[in-house]
């Protein structure tokens, strides 16, 4: 283990833009959560 070479593979590069939620989608998401513990996690 110690002293051994370790290779970590890199993820392929992605040139797509990330998806962002619009305000309406976020509101619907939070309105759908019924459990207070789950709501607190978000």
PyMOL Python script that loads the backbone (N, CA, C, O; Angstrom):
from pymol import cmd

cmd.read_pdbstr("""\
ATOM      1  N   UNK A   1       0.812  -1.185   0.000  1.00  0.00           N
ATOM      2  CA  UNK A   1       0.000   0.000   0.000  1.00  0.00           C
ATOM      3  C   UNK A   1       0.861   1.256   0.000  1.00  0.00           C
ATOM      4  O   UNK A   1       0.795   2.057  -0.932  1.00  0.00           O
ATOM      5  N   UNK A   2       1.660   1.426   1.033  1.00  0.00           N
ATOM      6  CA  UNK A   2       2.490   2.623   1.087  1.00  0.00           C
ATOM      7  C   UNK A   2       3.614   2.525   0.076  1.00  0.00           C
ATOM      8  O   UNK A   2       4.254   1.483  -0.063  1.00  0.00           O
ATOM      9  N   UNK A   3       3.847   3.624  -0.630  1.00  0.00           N
ATOM     10  CA  UNK A   3       4.922   3.642  -1.604  1.00  0.00           C
ATOM     11  C   UNK A   3       4.515   3.171  -2.985  1.00  0.00           C
ATOM     12  O   UNK A   3       5.306   3.265  -3.924  1.00  0.00           O
ATOM     13  N   UNK A   4       3.293   2.662  -3.131  1.00  0.00           N
ATOM     14  CA  UNK A   4       2.837   2.204  -4.439  1.00  0.00           C
ATOM     15  C   UNK A   4       2.264   3.380  -5.224  1.00  0.00           C
ATOM     16  O   UNK A   4       1.655   4.288  -4.658  1.00  0.00           O
ATOM     17  N   UNK A   5       2.474   3.343  -6.545  1.00  0.00           N
ATOM     18  CA  UNK A   5       1.889   4.365  -7.412  1.00  0.00           C
ATOM     19  C   UNK A   5       0.397   4.104  -7.559  1.00  0.00           C
ATOM     20  O   UNK A   5      -0.034   2.966  -7.748  1.00  0.00           O
ATOM     21  N   UNK A   6      -0.372   5.163  -7.469  1.00  0.00           N
ATOM     22  CA  UNK A   6      -1.822   5.062  -7.595  1.00  0.00           C
ATOM     23  C   UNK A   6      -2.263   5.941  -8.754  1.00  0.00           C
ATOM     24  O   UNK A   6      -1.893   7.112  -8.837  1.00  0.00           O
ATOM     25  N   UNK A   7      -3.048   5.370  -9.636  1.00  0.00           N
ATOM     26  CA  UNK A   7      -3.567   6.143 -10.754  1.00  0.00           C
ATOM     27  C   UNK A   7      -5.047   6.418 -10.518  1.00  0.00           C
ATOM     28  O   UNK A   7      -5.837   5.507 -10.270  1.00  0.00           O
ATOM     29  N   UNK A   8      -5.397   7.685 -10.601  1.00  0.00           N
ATOM     30  CA  UNK A   8      -6.790   8.095 -10.434  1.00  0.00           C
ATOM     31  C   UNK A   8      -7.306   8.536 -11.792  1.00  0.00           C
ATOM     32  O   UNK A   8      -6.808   9.513 -12.350  1.00  0.00           O
ATOM     33  N   UNK A   9      -8.300   7.831 -12.337  1.00  0.00           N
ATOM     34  CA  UNK A   9      -8.800   8.217 -13.658  1.00  0.00           C
ATOM     35  C   UNK A   9      -9.599   9.519 -13.575  1.00  0.00           C
ATOM     36  O   UNK A   9     -10.351   9.740 -12.625  1.00  0.00           O
ATOM     37  N   UNK A  10      -9.427  10.360 -14.564  1.00  0.00           N
ATOM     38  CA  UNK A  10     -10.159  11.607 -14.635  1.00  0.00           C
ATOM     39  C   UNK A  10     -11.428  11.409 -15.450  1.00  0.00           C
ATOM     40  O   UNK A  10     -11.450  10.622 -16.395  1.00  0.00           O
ATOM     41  N   UNK A  11     -12.476  12.122 -15.083  1.00  0.00           N
ATOM     42  CA  UNK A  11     -13.709  12.066 -15.855  1.00  0.00           C
ATOM     43  C   UNK A  11     -13.497  12.769 -17.189  1.00  0.00           C
ATOM     44  O   UNK A  11     -12.725  13.725 -17.273  1.00  0.00           O
ATOM     45  N   UNK A  12     -14.183  12.298 -18.241  1.00  0.00           N
ATOM     46  CA  UNK A  12     -14.030  12.972 -19.529  1.00  0.00           C
ATOM     47  C   UNK A  12     -14.582  14.392 -19.444  1.00  0.00           C
ATOM     48  O   UNK A  12     -15.543  14.657 -18.722  1.00  0.00           O
ATOM     49  N   UNK A  13     -13.968  15.285 -20.180  1.00  0.00           N
ATOM     50  CA  UNK A  13     -14.391  16.681 -20.171  1.00  0.00           C
ATOM     51  C   UNK A  13     -15.760  16.803 -20.828  1.00  0.00           C
ATOM     52  O   UNK A  13     -16.029  16.188 -21.860  1.00  0.00           O
ATOM     53  N   UNK A  14     -16.617  17.609 -20.211  1.00  0.00           N
ATOM     54  CA  UNK A  14     -17.960  17.809 -20.725  1.00  0.00           C
ATOM     55  C   UNK A  14     -18.125  19.288 -21.048  1.00  0.00           C
ATOM     56  O   UNK A  14     -17.974  20.134 -20.167  1.00  0.00           O
ATOM     57  N   UNK A  15     -18.432  19.608 -22.302  1.00  0.00           N
ATOM     58  CA  UNK A  15     -18.561  21.000 -22.724  1.00  0.00           C
ATOM     59  C   UNK A  15     -19.996  21.512 -22.669  1.00  0.00           C
ATOM     60  O   UNK A  15     -20.264  22.647 -23.063  1.00  0.00           O
ATOM     61  N   UNK A  16     -20.924  20.681 -22.181  1.00  0.00           N
ATOM     62  CA  UNK A  16     -22.307  21.135 -22.084  1.00  0.00           C
ATOM     63  C   UNK A  16     -22.455  22.073 -20.901  1.00  0.00           C
ATOM     64  O   UNK A  16     -21.732  21.956 -19.912  1.00  0.00           O
ATOM     65  N   UNK A  17     -23.379  22.987 -21.002  1.00  0.00           N
ATOM     66  CA  UNK A  17     -23.671  23.880 -19.889  1.00  0.00           C
ATOM     67  C   UNK A  17     -24.459  23.131 -18.830  1.00  0.00           C
ATOM     68  O   UNK A  17     -25.279  22.279 -19.172  1.00  0.00           O
ATOM     69  N   UNK A  18     -24.239  23.419 -17.561  1.00  0.00           N
ATOM     70  CA  UNK A  18     -25.010  22.756 -16.507  1.00  0.00           C
ATOM     71  C   UNK A  18     -26.460  23.214 -16.534  1.00  0.00           C
ATOM     72  O   UNK A  18     -26.765  24.322 -16.975  1.00  0.00           O
ATOM     73  N   UNK A  19     -27.352  22.345 -16.056  1.00  0.00           N
ATOM     74  CA  UNK A  19     -28.772  22.668 -16.019  1.00  0.00           C
ATOM     75  C   UNK A  19     -29.062  23.411 -14.724  1.00  0.00           C
ATOM     76  O   UNK A  19     -28.653  22.980 -13.646  1.00  0.00           O
ATOM     77  N   UNK A  20     -29.763  24.522 -14.834  1.00  0.00           N
ATOM     78  CA  UNK A  20     -30.167  25.289 -13.667  1.00  0.00           C
ATOM     79  C   UNK A  20     -31.681  25.266 -13.566  1.00  0.00           C
ATOM     80  O   UNK A  20     -32.376  25.423 -14.570  1.00  0.00           O
ATOM     81  N   UNK A  21     -32.190  25.074 -12.369  1.00  0.00           N
ATOM     82  CA  UNK A  21     -33.622  25.074 -12.151  1.00  0.00           C
ATOM     83  C   UNK A  21     -34.147  26.504 -12.179  1.00  0.00           C
ATOM     84  O   UNK A  21     -33.497  27.429 -11.692  1.00  0.00           O
ATOM     85  N   UNK A  22     -35.321  26.666 -12.751  1.00  0.00           N
ATOM     86  CA  UNK A  22     -35.954  27.983 -12.699  1.00  0.00           C
ATOM     87  C   UNK A  22     -36.686  28.098 -11.366  1.00  0.00           C
ATOM     88  O   UNK A  22     -36.912  27.098 -10.686  1.00  0.00           O
ATOM     89  N   UNK A  23     -37.052  29.312 -11.002  1.00  0.00           N
ATOM     90  CA  UNK A  23     -37.653  29.547  -9.692  1.00  0.00           C
ATOM     91  C   UNK A  23     -38.937  28.740  -9.503  1.00  0.00           C
ATOM     92  O   UNK A  23     -39.199  28.252  -8.403  1.00  0.00           O
ATOM     93  N   UNK A  24     -39.722  28.597 -10.536  1.00  0.00           N
ATOM     94  CA  UNK A  24     -40.981  27.839 -10.437  1.00  0.00           C
ATOM     95  C   UNK A  24     -40.715  26.371 -10.104  1.00  0.00           C
ATOM     96  O   UNK A  24     -41.438  25.778  -9.302  1.00  0.00           O
ATOM     97  N   UNK A  25     -39.699  25.790 -10.704  1.00  0.00           N
ATOM     98  CA  UNK A  25     -39.361  24.390 -10.426  1.00  0.00           C
ATOM     99  C   UNK A  25     -38.905  24.213  -8.981  1.00  0.00           C
ATOM    100  O   UNK A  25     -39.264  23.231  -8.330  1.00  0.00           O
ATOM    101  N   UNK A  26     -38.126  25.149  -8.487  1.00  0.00           N
ATOM    102  CA  UNK A  26     -37.654  25.068  -7.105  1.00  0.00           C
ATOM    103  C   UNK A  26     -38.822  25.196  -6.138  1.00  0.00           C
ATOM    104  O   UNK A  26     -38.895  24.470  -5.146  1.00  0.00           O
ATOM    105  N   UNK A  27     -39.730  26.112  -6.424  1.00  0.00           N
ATOM    106  CA  UNK A  27     -40.903  26.277  -5.567  1.00  0.00           C
ATOM    107  C   UNK A  27     -41.760  25.013  -5.541  1.00  0.00           C
ATOM    108  O   UNK A  27     -42.224  24.601  -4.478  1.00  0.00           O
ATOM    109  N   UNK A  28     -41.970  24.400  -6.695  1.00  0.00           N
ATOM    110  CA  UNK A  28     -42.756  23.156  -6.748  1.00  0.00           C
ATOM    111  C   UNK A  28     -42.067  22.049  -5.971  1.00  0.00           C
ATOM    112  O   UNK A  28     -42.723  21.255  -5.296  1.00  0.00           O
ATOM    113  N   UNK A  29     -40.754  21.997  -6.065  1.00  0.00           N
ATOM    114  CA  UNK A  29     -39.989  20.985  -5.350  1.00  0.00           C
ATOM    115  C   UNK A  29     -40.204  21.122  -3.843  1.00  0.00           C
ATOM    116  O   UNK A  29     -40.522  20.142  -3.169  1.00  0.00           O
ATOM    117  N   UNK A  30     -40.032  22.330  -3.317  1.00  0.00           N
ATOM    118  CA  UNK A  30     -40.172  22.531  -1.881  1.00  0.00           C
ATOM    119  C   UNK A  30     -41.615  22.382  -1.417  1.00  0.00           C
ATOM    120  O   UNK A  30     -41.851  21.946  -0.290  1.00  0.00           O
ATOM    121  N   UNK A  31     -42.574  22.729  -2.249  1.00  0.00           N
ATOM    122  CA  UNK A  31     -43.980  22.567  -1.883  1.00  0.00           C
ATOM    123  C   UNK A  31     -44.388  21.102  -1.813  1.00  0.00           C
ATOM    124  O   UNK A  31     -45.336  20.750  -1.111  1.00  0.00           O
ATOM    125  N   UNK A  32     -43.672  20.247  -2.543  1.00  0.00           N
ATOM    126  CA  UNK A  32     -44.031  18.834  -2.571  1.00  0.00           C
ATOM    127  C   UNK A  32     -43.480  18.065  -1.364  1.00  0.00           C
ATOM    128  O   UNK A  32     -43.911  16.940  -1.109  1.00  0.00           O
ATOM    129  N   UNK A  33     -42.543  18.647  -0.626  1.00  0.00           N
ATOM    130  CA  UNK A  33     -41.956  17.985   0.541  1.00  0.00           C
ATOM    131  C   UNK A  33     -42.917  18.117   1.713  1.00  0.00           C
ATOM    132  O   UNK A  33     -43.276  19.228   2.105  1.00  0.00           O
ATOM    133  N   UNK A  34     -43.332  16.990   2.269  1.00  0.00           N
ATOM    134  CA  UNK A  34     -44.300  16.975   3.367  1.00  0.00           C
ATOM    135  C   UNK A  34     -43.657  16.694   4.721  1.00  0.00           C
ATOM    136  O   UNK A  34     -44.213  17.055   5.758  1.00  0.00           O
ATOM    137  N   UNK A  35     -42.515  16.066   4.720  1.00  0.00           N
ATOM    138  CA  UNK A  35     -41.845  15.687   5.965  1.00  0.00           C
ATOM    139  C   UNK A  35     -40.934  16.831   6.402  1.00  0.00           C
ATOM    140  O   UNK A  35     -40.067  17.254   5.638  1.00  0.00           O
ATOM    141  N   UNK A  36     -41.118  17.335   7.620  1.00  0.00           N
ATOM    142  CA  UNK A  36     -40.342  18.485   8.110  1.00  0.00           C
ATOM    143  C   UNK A  36     -38.854  18.178   8.159  1.00  0.00           C
ATOM    144  O   UNK A  36     -38.032  19.066   7.934  1.00  0.00           O
ATOM    145  N   UNK A  37     -38.498  16.926   8.451  1.00  0.00           N
ATOM    146  CA  UNK A  37     -37.076  16.546   8.494  1.00  0.00           C
ATOM    147  C   UNK A  37     -36.462  16.657   7.103  1.00  0.00           C
ATOM    148  O   UNK A  37     -35.339  17.141   6.961  1.00  0.00           O
ATOM    149  N   UNK A  38     -37.177  16.221   6.088  1.00  0.00           N
ATOM    150  CA  UNK A  38     -36.681  16.308   4.725  1.00  0.00           C
ATOM    151  C   UNK A  38     -36.582  17.757   4.272  1.00  0.00           C
ATOM    152  O   UNK A  38     -35.642  18.143   3.577  1.00  0.00           O
ATOM    153  N   UNK A  39     -37.558  18.544   4.673  1.00  0.00           N
ATOM    154  CA  UNK A  39     -37.555  19.956   4.322  1.00  0.00           C
ATOM    155  C   UNK A  39     -36.337  20.649   4.932  1.00  0.00           C
ATOM    156  O   UNK A  39     -35.705  21.484   4.284  1.00  0.00           O
ATOM    157  N   UNK A  40     -36.012  20.305   6.168  1.00  0.00           N
ATOM    158  CA  UNK A  40     -34.853  20.894   6.837  1.00  0.00           C
ATOM    159  C   UNK A  40     -33.547  20.490   6.159  1.00  0.00           C
ATOM    160  O   UNK A  40     -32.600  21.276   6.141  1.00  0.00           O
ATOM    161  N   UNK A  41     -33.478  19.291   5.607  1.00  0.00           N
ATOM    162  CA  UNK A  41     -32.264  18.846   4.940  1.00  0.00           C
ATOM    163  C   UNK A  41     -31.990  19.688   3.705  1.00  0.00           C
ATOM    164  O   UNK A  41     -30.836  19.964   3.377  1.00  0.00           O
ATOM    165  N   UNK A  42     -33.057  20.096   3.018  1.00  0.00           N
ATOM    166  CA  UNK A  42     -32.870  20.904   1.822  1.00  0.00           C
ATOM    167  C   UNK A  42     -32.754  22.360   2.161  1.00  0.00           C
ATOM    168  O   UNK A  42     -32.592  23.191   1.267  1.00  0.00           O
TER     169      UNK A  42
END
""", "prot")
cmd.dss("prot")
cmd.show_as("cartoon", "prot")
cmd.util.cbc("prot")
cmd.orient("prot")
